[in-house]
Amino acid sequence: MRLKLIIEYAGTRYSGWQAQKNARTVEGELERAITEATGEKDFERYASGRTDAGVHALAQVAHLELRSTLPPQTLRRRINDALPADINVLLAQPVRHRFHARHDAVARSYIYQVARRRTAFAKPFVWWVKADLDVDAMRRTARQFEGMHDFRSFSDDDPTEKSTEVLLDHVALHEDGDLLVIHVEGSHFIWKMVRRLVGVLVEVGRGTLSEADAAGFLTARSEIPARVTAPASGLFLERVYYPGDPRDQPVQAAVVLPSPSSGTGQSVPTGSEDRSRPPQGPPARRPEIPHARRPERTRKGAGSPRGRR
């Protein structure tokens, strides 16, 4: 039986997704829980991709091949019973035998949460930036990153060993109270790329980098993006897309950070069910950011390779 798993996790306590011998990881905890739930020790499992230490996921996707004949929902409950509280399987769904969580994916999206005030509750899930930020300048810079570009300045990957060209469908900034949500969607992402992209955007917002400086990192190798890498705490793997998946859902923050100046904070509608929470799982909602929807997708660099890791 092959299953598609959708998994949410808080990555704060883990050394990333991938199983390691001498470190606690999300995949390692999942493997242990699956063995405890089924008694099986040898099974195939692949995730859509890896997340780094401290990075979270709202809807990581993995596939799992088991001999077990347990009903999927029974299996999901047993796995969750064996998992720590900061990892949760939202969905276990039978899929065709050839489904592959990584190779079949056509796009991924991330959100990064920047807090513009100190927070007692959301600290593990945001980057608190104390400086006033020029959000308009950040938005103009973000648009420069859209399309097919060489992001070698934004990664530690060796461009002689793997391609550093990535197609970004869009990069958008949304304001929600004292939270600034940066949403990035693209064909795939290379190591540390999103955190360095966010770091550059924040430096533009602070005024220490210009919009022209940021554009220049796409045409000439620079060490500056590495020096301004954003911390892992604010980064969430938002969603993994497969053929036929809708791409027009509203962008949603993972936490609420109301502005104290408005008393109860900005009113945030919660009528839309969180799209990363499948109906088979427990009811859960995240706030939709007012007026924050993905723009119509523009295919800059059409015909370029997608999904290359």
Secondary structure as the mmCIF struct_conf table of DSSP 4:
data_model
#
loop_
_struct_conf.conf_type_id
_struct_conf.id
_struct_conf.beg_label_comp_id
_struct_conf.beg_label_asym_id
_struct_conf.beg_label_seq_id
_struct_conf.end_label_comp_id
_struct_conf.end_label_asym_id
_struct_conf.end_label_seq_id
STRN STRN1 ARG A 2 TYR A 9
HELX_RH_3T_P HELX_RH_3T_P1 GLY A 11 ARG A 13
BEND BEND1 TYR A 14 SER A 15
BEND BEND2 TRP A 17 GLN A 18
STRN STRN2 GLN A 20 GLN A 20
TURN_TY1_P TURN_TY1_P1 LYS A 21 ASN A 22
STRN STRN3 ALA A 23 ALA A 23
HELX_RH_AL_P HELX_RH_AL_P1 VAL A 26 THR A 38
STRN STRN4 GLU A 44 ALA A 47
BEND BEND3 SER A 48 SER A 48
TURN_TY1_P TURN_TY1_P2 ALA A 53 GLY A 54
STRN STRN5 HIS A 56 GLU A 65
BEND BEND4 LEU A 70 LEU A 70
HELX_RH_AL_P HELX_RH_AL_P2 PRO A 72 ALA A 82
BEND BEND5 LEU A 83 LEU A 83
TURN_TY1_P TURN_TY1_P3 ALA A 85 ASP A 86
STRN STRN6 ILE A 87 PRO A 94
TURN_TY1_P TURN_TY1_P4 HIS A 97 ARG A 98
TURN_TY1_P TURN_TY1_P5 ALA A 101 ASP A 104
STRN STRN7 ALA A 107 ALA A 115
BEND BEND6 ARG A 116 ARG A 117
BEND BEND7 ALA A 120 ALA A 122
HELX_RH_3T_P HELX_RH_3T_P2 LYS A 123 PHE A 125
STRN STRN8 TRP A 127 TRP A 128
BEND BEND8 ALA A 131 ALA A 131
HELX_RH_AL_P HELX_RH_AL_P3 VAL A 135 GLN A 144
TURN_TY1_P TURN_TY1_P6 PHE A 145 PHE A 145
STRN STRN9 GLY A 147 ASP A 150
HELX_RH_3T_P HELX_RH_3T_P3 ARG A 152 PHE A 154
BEND BEND9 ASP A 157 ASP A 157
TURN_TY1_P TURN_TY1_P7 PRO A 159 GLU A 161
BEND BEND10 LYS A 162 LYS A 162
STRN STRN10 GLU A 165 ASP A 176
TURN_TY1_P TURN_TY1_P8 GLY A 177 ASP A 178
STRN STRN11 LEU A 179 GLY A 186
BEND BEND11 SER A 187 SER A 187
TURN_TY1_P TURN_TY1_P9 TRP A 191 LYS A 192
HELX_RH_AL_P HELX_RH_AL_P4 MET A 193 ARG A 206
TURN_TY1_P TURN_TY1_P10 GLY A 207 GLY A 207
BEND BEND12 THR A 208 LEU A 209
HELX_RH_AL_P HELX_RH_AL_P5 GLU A 211 GLY A 216
TURN_TY1_P TURN_TY1_P11 PHE A 217 THR A 219
BEND BEND13 ALA A 220 ALA A 220
BEND BEND14 GLU A 223 GLU A 223
HELX_RH_AL_P HELX_RH_AL_P6 ILE A 224 ARG A 227
TURN_TY1_P TURN_TY1_P12 VAL A 228 VAL A 228
HELX_LH_PP_P HELX_LH_PP_P1 THR A 229 PRO A 231
HELX_RH_3T_P HELX_RH_3T_P4 ALA A 232 GLY A 234
STRN STRN12 LEU A 235 TYR A 241
TURN_TY1_P TURN_TY1_P13 PRO A 243 GLY A 244
HELX_LH_PP_P HELX_LH_PP_P2 GLN A 249 GLN A 249
STRN STRN13 PRO A 250 GLN A 252
BEND BEND15 ALA A 254 VAL A 255
HELX_RH_3T_P HELX_RH_3T_P5 PRO A 260 SER A 262
BEND BEND16 GLY A 263 THR A 264
BEND BEND17 GLN A 266 GLN A 266
BEND BEND18 SER A 272 SER A 272
HELX_LH_PP_P HELX_LH_PP_P3 GLU A 273 ASP A 274
TURN_TY1_P TURN_TY1_P14 ARG A 275 SER A 276
BEND BEND19 ARG A 277 ARG A 277
TURN_TY1_P TURN_TY1_P15 PRO A 279 GLN A 280
BEND BEND20 GLY A 281 GLY A 281
HELX_LH_PP_P HELX_LH_PP_P4 PRO A 287 PRO A 287
STRN STRN14 GLU A 288 ARG A 293
HELX_LH_PP_P HELX_LH_PP_P5 ARG A 294 ARG A 297
TURN_TY1_P TURN_TY1_P16 LYS A 300 GLY A 303
BEND BEND21 GLY A 307 GLY A 307
#
